[in-house]
Amino acid sequence: MEDTSTGTPPAGEMGYEQARDELVAVVRRLEAGGSTLEESLALWERGEELAAVCRRWLEGARARLDAVLAEDGEGPSDDTGAADGPE
């Protein structure tokens, strides 16, 4: 079902790229200014929804990669970016 006010699907039904692209557009509109307070709040809320969609897609991708690496015996990825080994 599409959001009749914007013509875009609800955030929960979007793919990663679609949510990311709309999020970029929302950020640009907020940065450009000129919107009323109510419009800015609506944009902010939509941006939060879109960011959550992107986060879920990325977390799912991370989980899939970790599962494949675990099957290959390499273990899950290190989120800290620190090198393995003694300190």
C-alpha positions as CSV (number, residue, x, y, z in Angstrom):
1,M,0.0,0.0,0.0
2,E,1.4,3.4,-1.0
3,D,1.5,6.5,1.2
4,T,-1.0,8.7,-0.6
5,S,0.6,11.9,0.6
6,T,4.0,11.2,-1.0
7,G,3.2,8.4,-3.5
8,T,5.9,6.2,-1.9
9,P,5.4,2.9,-0.2
10,P,5.5,2.7,3.6
11,A,9.0,2.6,4.9
12,G,8.7,-1.0,6.1
13,E,8.0,-2.2,2.5
14,M,11.0,-0.6,1.0
15,G,14.2,-2.2,-0.2
16,Y,17.5,-0.8,1.1
17,E,18.4,1.3,-2.0
18,Q,14.9,2.9,-2.2
19,A,14.9,3.8,1.5
20,R,18.5,5.1,1.3
21,D,17.7,7.3,-1.8
22,E,14.6,8.7,-0.1
23,L,16.6,9.3,3.1
24,V,19.1,11.3,1.1
25,A,16.3,13.4,-0.4
26,V,14.8,14.0,3.0
27,V,18.2,15.2,4.4
28,R,18.7,17.5,1.5
29,R,15.3,19.1,2.0
30,L,15.9,19.5,5.7
31,E,19.3,21.0,5.0
32,A,18.0,23.4,2.4
33,G,15.6,24.9,4.9
34,G,12.5,26.9,3.9
35,S,10.1,24.4,5.3
36,T,7.5,25.2,8.0
37,L,8.0,23.7,11.4
38,E,5.3,21.1,10.8
39,E,6.8,20.1,7.4
40,S,10.3,19.9,9.0
41,L,8.9,17.6,11.8
42,A,7.2,15.4,9.2
43,L,10.4,15.2,7.2
44,W,12.4,14.4,10.4
45,E,10.0,11.6,11.3
46,R,10.1,10.1,7.8
47,G,13.9,10.3,7.9
48,E,13.9,8.3,11.2
49,E,11.7,5.7,9.7
50,L,13.9,5.4,6.6
51,A,17.1,5.2,8.7
52,A,15.5,2.4,10.7
53,V,14.7,0.5,7.4
54,C,18.3,1.0,6.2
55,R,19.7,-0.2,9.6
56,R,17.5,-3.4,9.5
57,W,18.7,-4.2,5.9
58,L,22.3,-3.6,6.9
59,E,22.0,-5.7,10.1
60,G,20.4,-8.5,8.1
61,A,23.3,-8.4,5.6
62,R,25.8,-8.5,8.4
63,A,24.0,-11.5,9.9
64,R,24.1,-13.3,6.6
65,L,27.8,-12.6,6.1
66,D,28.6,-13.7,9.7
67,A,26.7,-16.9,9.0
68,V,28.6,-17.7,5.9
69,L,31.9,-16.8,7.6
70,A,31.0,-19.1,10.5
71,E,30.3,-21.9,8.1
72,D,33.7,-21.4,6.5
73,G,35.3,-21.5,10.0
74,E,36.4,-17.9,9.9
75,G,34.1,-16.8,12.7
76,P,31.9,-13.7,12.9
77,S,33.2,-10.3,11.8
78,D,34.7,-7.9,14.3
79,D,32.5,-4.8,14.6
80,T,35.2,-2.8,16.4
81,G,37.6,-2.8,13.5
82,A,40.4,-3.8,15.8
83,A,43.1,-6.3,14.7
84,D,42.9,-9.8,16.2
85,G,45.7,-10.8,18.4
86,P,47.2,-10.1,21.8
87,E,47.1,-6.6,23.2
